[in-house]
């Protein structure tokens, strides 16, 4: 009797997990394609040596800021798209989509200007006291000046692709992603090493390949939306046909989440800066190689994140509040199992490092193996924590992310990394392992916030758009 009660309380029916998997799997496959191509990109660039490989990865450390911002805006509008999709309210979905387009374009335009005109300054900041700072800055700024022109097409593609997933069309973004990333891979091969008669452009070739792939990706998205007339899609002439009150409503519910996300990425950026100053190019190359492998497994977390938000958001939008509460528990139980499995997979993946990155130094390989071991230990915690955040986001609970991230980052993480960075000579791997203990505190705070049940609400009720 007791075991049956536990199963009923904590484990959902198979039909629930099948639905969640049907949403998560195409997202995971899409991200897998992107990650595999990214891995191939890293493999190609790593063949040029530690310095050039490091230059691209330091640039990507900076660019994580705009990716977090774009994802935050898309998630804010996505709350409403998921819930309006639950009742098939096309007009509501279109207004939420317009919100995404307006604000992602604004962010992308500003970031394009910053990364084009201040690339050397940004690279120099991230490298602190790195022994190979000057060489990495020179190569990295070449990359950033070309990549700057990708942010506007990326913003538009993010807005469209995320809206498709939130309206339960997860296959189309997968197919488009496959096409774009294959193009990116082929162009990398051509431009980086000068194949098929093209000039050998090295780091600039990697950036040019990415730019071409992003433009093609956006073009395919637009053609699909215009021809299929998706429910959420709004033509350009109507992009600004959105009520200010609706924008304000979304911003009010998402502002604190965006601030919390910014606090997270800024602390991560500071941590990367401190890590980069603990040696030469081998430090950056080793850490980058480790994360290239680990990201293949972290994409499962992203798939669970999207699935949780879409499934629970749709349930809330239909007004089935009690069921949504049960679904949250079912997803968290699943997160524990999946996170543990991801930890084991990450640990054993270290054997791939010499195969995937044969041209980086042996020092970098050792650092990468150590880092993968630490990442493996934290995988269950991160999986559970992301599921908590996705649950809160499904019901528009901005306080959970804000209280969790701001409190822990401000009180524990940031002071910890600054003090350890200043007063110790620990390696980047040990620094990371110690300061990330703060994520356990995040998990506890997030669960405390979830139990307040602010997220259990139907945002479509009496919502005028």
Secondary structure, 3 states (H helix, E strand, C coil): CHHHHHHHHHCCCHHHHHHHHHHHHHHHHHHHHHHHHHHHHHHHHHCCCHHHHHHHHHHHHHHHHHHHHHHHHHHHHHHHHHHHHHCCCHHHHHHHHHHHHHHHHHHHHHHHHHHHHCHHHHHHHHHCCCCCHHHHHHHHHHHHHHHHHHHHHHHHHHHHHHHHHHCCCHHHHHHHHHHHHHHHHHHHHHHHHCCCCCCCCCHHHHHHHHHHHHHHHHHHHHHHHHHHCCCCCCCHHHCCCCCHHHHHHHHHHHHHHHHHHHHHHHHHHHHHHHHHCCCCHHHHHHHHHHHHHHHHHHHHHHHHHHHHHHHHHHHHHCCCHHHHHHHHHHHHHHHHHHHHHHHHHHHHHHHHHHHHCCCCCHHHHHHHHHHHHHHHHHHHHHHHHHHHHHHHHHCCCHHHHHHHHHHHHHHHHHHHHHHHHHHCCCCHHHHHHHHCCHHHHHHHHHHHHHCCCCCCCCCCCCCCC
